[in-house]
Amino acid sequence: MFTIISLGLTPFVEVIGAVPAGLALHMQPFEAALWSVTGNIIEIIVLLSLLEPLERVVWVQNLRCHLRLPPVVIRLLVRYGLPFIAVFGPLVGMFIMLPAARLLGFPRRQLAMAAIGGSVVFTTLYVSAMAWLVRF
């Protein structure tokens, strides 16, 4: 259990590595999914709480001020930004997606909900595929 939670917390391993490790440790697919999502949710909460004091640092504020995006990109981010994070966050890794999204100015609460929701949906689909592959 603790192994799967710690793998869910590890950068770049997260859910993609924690679920097969749980299945290799002879866990049921639901149990492997539950503990890997728990680790990923802990990671999201800790990362967002650590980003808040970092945003007050002067060089981060200067970086945000000098970040000039074309109006088309801004419209796409406003419209599809949170679904993009929900879909690609678990694939790319929350350690990359969450700081980038906060730098672009996404609200913390909406970002947390999109990341957690995306993690739960991705893990459900991933565990279903892994359980089907292990069965054969």
C-alpha positions in Angstrom: 0.0 0.0 0.0 2.7 2.5 1.0 4.8 1.5 -2.0 2.0 2.4 -4.4 1.2 5.7 -2.7 4.8 6.7 -2.8 5.0 5.7 -6.5 1.9 7.8 -7.1 3.8 10.7 -5.5 7.0 10.3 -7.5 7.5 12.7 -10.4 7.3 11.1 -13.8 6.2 7.8 -12.4 2.9 8.8 -10.9 -0.1 6.8 -11.9 1.5 5.3 -15.0 4.1 3.5 -12.9 2.1 2.9 -9.7 -0.7 0.9 -11.3 1.5 -1.8 -12.9 3.5 -2.0 -9.7 0.4 -2.6 -7.7 -0.7 -5.3 -10.1 2.8 -6.8 -9.9 2.4 -6.9 -6.1 -0.7 -9.0 -6.6 -3.2 -6.2 -5.6 -6.7 -6.2 -7.1 -7.0 -3.7 -9.9 -9.4 -1.5 -7.8 -7.0 -1.5 -4.9 -4.0 -0.5 -7.1 -6.1 2.3 -8.6 -7.3 3.5 -5.3 -3.8 3.8 -3.8 -2.2 5.3 -6.9 -4.9 7.9 -7.1 -4.5 8.6 -3.4 -0.8 9.3 -4.0 -1.5 11.5 -7.0 -4.1 13.5 -5.1 -1.6 14.0 -2.2 0.9 15.2 -4.8 -1.5 17.7 -6.4 -2.4 19.2 -3.0 1.2 19.4 -1.8 2.3 20.9 -5.1 -0.4 23.5 -5.2 0.3 24.5 -1.6 4.0 24.8 -2.3 3.4 26.9 -5.4 1.5 29.6 -3.5 4.6 31.0 -1.6 6.7 30.7 -4.8 4.3 32.9 -6.7 5.2 35.8 -4.4 8.9 35.7 -5.4 9.9 38.6 -7.5 11.3 36.7 -10.5 8.2 34.6 -10.8 6.1 37.8 -11.0 8.5 39.3 -13.5 8.3 36.1 -15.6 4.5 36.2 -15.6 4.6 39.9 -16.6 6.9 39.2 -19.5 4.9 36.3 -20.8 3.2 37.6 -23.9 0.9 35.2 -25.6 -1.0 35.9 -28.8 -4.7 36.6 -28.4 -5.7 33.4 -30.2 -3.7 31.3 -27.7 -5.3 33.2 -24.8 -8.8 32.5 -26.1 -7.9 28.8 -26.5 -6.5 28.6 -23.0 -9.6 30.3 -21.5 -11.9 28.0 -23.4 -10.0 24.6 -23.3 -7.3 25.1 -20.7 -8.8 23.2 -17.8 -10.0 20.2 -19.9 -6.5 20.1 -21.5 -5.0 19.9 -18.0 -7.5 17.2 -17.0 -6.7 15.1 -20.0 -2.9 15.6 -20.4 -2.0 16.2 -16.8 -1.7 12.5 -15.8 0.1 11.7 -19.1 2.7 14.5 -18.9 2.9 14.6 -15.1 1.5 17.0 -12.6 4.9 18.3 -11.6 5.1 19.9 -15.1 1.4 20.7 -15.7 0.5 22.4 -12.4 3.4 25.0 -12.3 2.9 25.8 -16.0 -0.9 26.3 -15.5 -0.4 28.5 -12.4 2.2 30.6 -14.4 -0.5 31.1 -17.0 -2.9 32.3 -14.4 -5.3 29.5 -13.9 -7.2 29.7 -10.5 -5.9 27.3 -7.9 -9.3 25.8 -6.9 -10.4 25.1 -10.5 -6.9 23.8 -11.4 -7.0 21.4 -8.4 -10.5 20.1 -9.4 -9.4 19.6 -13.0 -6.2 17.8 -12.0 -7.9 15.5 -9.5 -10.8 14.8 -11.9 -8.4 14.0 -14.7 -6.3 11.8 -12.5 -9.4 9.8 -11.4 -10.7 9.4 -14.9 -7.3 8.5 -16.4 -6.6 6.0 -13.6 -9.9 4.3 -14.1 -9.3 3.9 -17.8 -5.7 2.9 -17.3 -6.6 0.3 -14.7 -9.3 -1.2 -16.9 -6.8 -1.5 -19.7 -4.1 -3.0 -17.5 -6.6 -5.5 -15.9 -7.7 -6.6 -19.3 -4.1 -7.1 -20.5 -3.1 -9.0 -17.3 -6.1 -11.2 -17.8 -4.8 -12.4 -21.1 
